[in-house]
Amino acid sequence: MVFVSATKGLENSTLLRMSEVIKEVLPARVAVISGPTFALEVARFEPTALVVASTDGTLAETIQAAFSAPPFPPYANLDTVGVEIGGSVKNVVAIRRRRGCTVWDLGHNAHGCADHARLGGNHEAGSGPGRCGTDSGRPCGLGDLVLTCSGDLSRNRMVGVELAHGRKLEEIVSSMKMVARV
C-alpha cells in the first residue's frame, strides 16, 4: 500500500509528524506532499509548485511522475523530516510575525524568513534528516512560509492580524469556518 499525505502539522498529543502517525496505523509506504498552496487556488487549478518527499527515493519519483502535470509541477525529495517540519513551523511563524508586524507596523520585510531560516538551519548542510536546503530553497519551506505570511487567503495570517487587534485566540478560532493550525 502507498499512502500520500498532504497534511501539514504535528499530532497534538505526541508531536509526531503525519508520516509517523500513518506508519503507526497502516502498513504502507509513505510519501508527503507539501508546498505553497491555498485550497481555493488549488481547486481553481492555479499554478503552484509542490514537493513530494519520501525516504524511499523510488516512491518519491513514482509519486512525482503521477502528479507531473500543470499547474502543479512536483519536485522529488528524500527529506520527509525537513518537508514536514517546514510545513508545520511556517504556521507558527506566520501568526507570530503577522501579529508583530501589525502591532508594531514593521512592514512586509519582517514577516519571518529569518526566523524560519534559523529554525531550518540547525543541521549541517547535507547531513541527515532536516538538512539545510530542503527547507529554505524549496517550495515546501520558504515558498510556503512566504505565502502563509503574506497571502490574503492565509488562515494563520488572519489569526495573527486578529491577535494584533486585541482579540483572544479562543474567540478567533471559534469564529472561524476553517482550521488555523495554532
Summary of the structure (lengths in Angstrom):
residues: 182
radius of gyration: 16.5
end to end distance: 31.7
largest distance: 50.2
contacts: 600
relative contact order: 0.15
helix: 48%
strand: 11%
